Amino acid sequence: MWCYLDSRTAGKCVSLILHPSLTAGDAIKHVAKEAGLIDIQGLVMHEVVLGDCLERPIHYSEKLLDLTLRWGVWEDEDRRNNYLVLKCNKLYAEAVPCAIPPLSIFSEIQFCDNKPKSKFCKYLVSVANANITCRKEDKNGQTIESFSWPVEDIIWYIGCEKKRSPPHSLNLTFIDKHEPSVRTKETPAFGRVLSFGSRELFTKWIAALLVAEYDSDITQNNLLFLE
């Protein structure tokens, strides 16, 4: 499999053999060596899917073969142009220094489910106790829980399908880690989406998700970022 440097259109790529034990951290070192890169601080392996609409910084311990095999159950159109790229990610780099446990966040965010005719609506959404929870006020003014997902059971991406028409340009899409991401009549959209009105709130959310998923084990011995 090819791993691109900086972007798919930059014209630079390195071949990767995805054996079962190859982690993202190992792949970064291999790609850097093959490409003659001396300084790899700030470089992160990314999964890019859905025609460049979504991208995901990959944790250094994640096995790349498992990641790419997951694409196999997706719809042909969804997986056709998926690829790996090694690059810097400014949003991620801004979030990592804030990802200090314990960390939770609670804010009003536009949320859209993956059900038919779902639209973006304001919810009170939190990341706390390793869960994403959406709440909304009922007719009596009481805040009730509408949805909840353990962070360990989801995969989250930066970005959103264009046809979802999110209200803001900064978005997170998440899918179920243990269920095939197949479009059906009941779930025609790819994942659920959170849309953020400010960059500051967006980076805080990325930081909170990183802590919820990895606690303090986010970077590889200061290889990816200078702490």
Secondary structure, 3 states (H helix, E strand, C coil): CEEEECCCCCCCEEECCCCCCCEHHHHHHHHHHHHCCCCCCCCEEEEEECCCCEEEECCCCCEHHHHHHHHHHCCHHHHCCCEEEEECCHHHHHHHHHCCCCCCEEEEEEEECCCCCCCCEEEEEEEECCEEEEEEECCCCCEEEEEEEEHHHEEEEEECCHHHCCCCCEEEEEEECCCCCCCCCCCCCCCEEEEECCHHHHHHHHHHHHHHHHCCCCCCCCCCCCC
